[in-house]
Amino acid sequence: MQEIGKKIKVMLVDDSAVVRQTLTEVLSCDRKIEVIAACQDPFMAAKKLRTMVPDVMILDVEMPRMDGITFLRKIMSQHPLPVIICSTLVETGADTTLKALEYGAVEIIQKPVLGTKKFLQEAQIKLTDAVKAAANVRLKKLTINTTGAAKKLTADAMLPAIKNRAMAVTTDKIIVIGASTGGTEAVRTILQVMPQDCPGIVVVQHMPAGFTRSFAERLDELCHIHVKEAENGDRILRGHALIAPGNFHSMIKRSGAQYYVEVKEGPLVSRHRPSVDVLFRSSAHYAGKNAIAAILTGMGDDGANGMKEIFDTGAYTIAQDEKTSVVYGMPAVAVKKGGIIESLPLAKIAQRLVEAASHDFNNKSLEPRRELQG
């Protein structure tokens, strides 16, 4: 665990002097982070690593002499350390950055560019939170940190809190899932074993624009069910999973007996866009007890408030347990807030989601497996 009061030491590796300067300035605004080296290519970084050990490395993908993915593979096979891939994430390069997760990168964030004050402020929030998550990624216990750089908005910014409960239980169930750091593998693990007739699924995985489409396409190749990046108005159908697009909020809506997703712009909610809290609140409002919800590995508390709102409707709620979480942050806060019925190892969650969807129940009638409690 990162020592309390000790600054997180960061090494930057990017061939652009402007990017190195921008990243240094953005990160230095947080008093808990210190940039100890800014290297123009992997060879310089390798030389620096002989004399210093950063807590986190931020690594570009496209660089001369050696690309970032090759360097990442060398680092993780020789001297592993938390690495964040920082890329422009253009559509043609999204598959490459997805490969970085397979080689051990803990997070992928979009490279900030010079722009409006609002854009740079949001970039700071995302960068500093990613660094703090990476610094804690190997730990079982988590100290939740916030930068205080901007007011932390709740789901109220996108839709009001529930005043009236959703309609009575129907046979049409849906599954909603939220995840962040370490979540790409967790989401894959769950979706890959879902049966073809499973309830419709909507997933918020914290990731930037330009990445979610390739993530969904790869999952579609690996899974029995159909997986795609959500588009505004997409119906939530059995045997289908929708991945919330990066930089947009996704909300559950209902028209008659049919569920669909609304994809729209909006401010950062719980420091994220897409936000799990937004998805979960909309699920509580429009699906109520017809939903089954799971919150997976991730830094921070996004989704914890929304999960409690889902729980309060009588829906069944699940958290990934501490042992199998890469970062036990979001699930831990959800448990603490009283919104979780059952904490399960990752390998057990898919089966439990399907079981819960096959029952007409309130959130106390489907007895938890006590031996699996976190």
C-alpha angles and dihedrals in degrees: 000000000000107000114252110252094015118115119243108245113221131192118200122207115187132129093221115089090200092054092047090051093046093049091047092051094046095048094042089062087075112075091209093062130069126186104217098176139013112196128189096212142002093265092060089044092052090052092050091049089064091067104027138038115210121202090222136015123208108204133190121216106216111055137139123261093014130019121230096246092057091047091049091054091051092049095049093047095047113024109002119208134158108283127189117197110220110193141153085239096210110183094256091055099044094095089056093053090047087057088056090067090056089054092053109272108153097208143006119212133177116256110249119237131196109276145115124345089250092054093050091046091053090046089055092051093050095043097047093044090049091051092050091048091049092049089057099037096107095050133098093208123054134206107203112223131188128192097217087216094131141007110281108234124210129213087276085085090068106027136357124259118268116280098168127031120249121260124288120287115284132184089257107091130178134198123220122193132186128192143156133170109026089008100116091071092039092053091047091051091054100041094044092066098040112120120241092250096050120132117273113278133209119192132193110196114173105244136126131260115281093036107067095066093057090042090055093045092053091048089050089058093048101042136073089223125067114260126190141157108268119253125193110278097017111152118236103236136179112267092021133103125196121204114209109242118246116263093017132089118235121207134185114239132176132215112184106310094340129093122210138166128251113207115196145152123256144136125298108283118202083355093300144093112220092036126199089210090060093049093046096047091050089049091052090049101045105022104028111165089002089076132081113199135199129186116199140190116318148126120262130007107291108142097021095101092042091049091055089052090052090048091051091059090060096256123143115258131193134188128197108246125247096249095059098036118102087210117013096207113105095037091046093054092045089054091046092052091054097245099121128086097181138017113206140177111259093250091060100048101082093053092048092050090054092045092050091049091054093059133075100221148134117236092271101045098071100069114224119238098253095202090060097051114128 
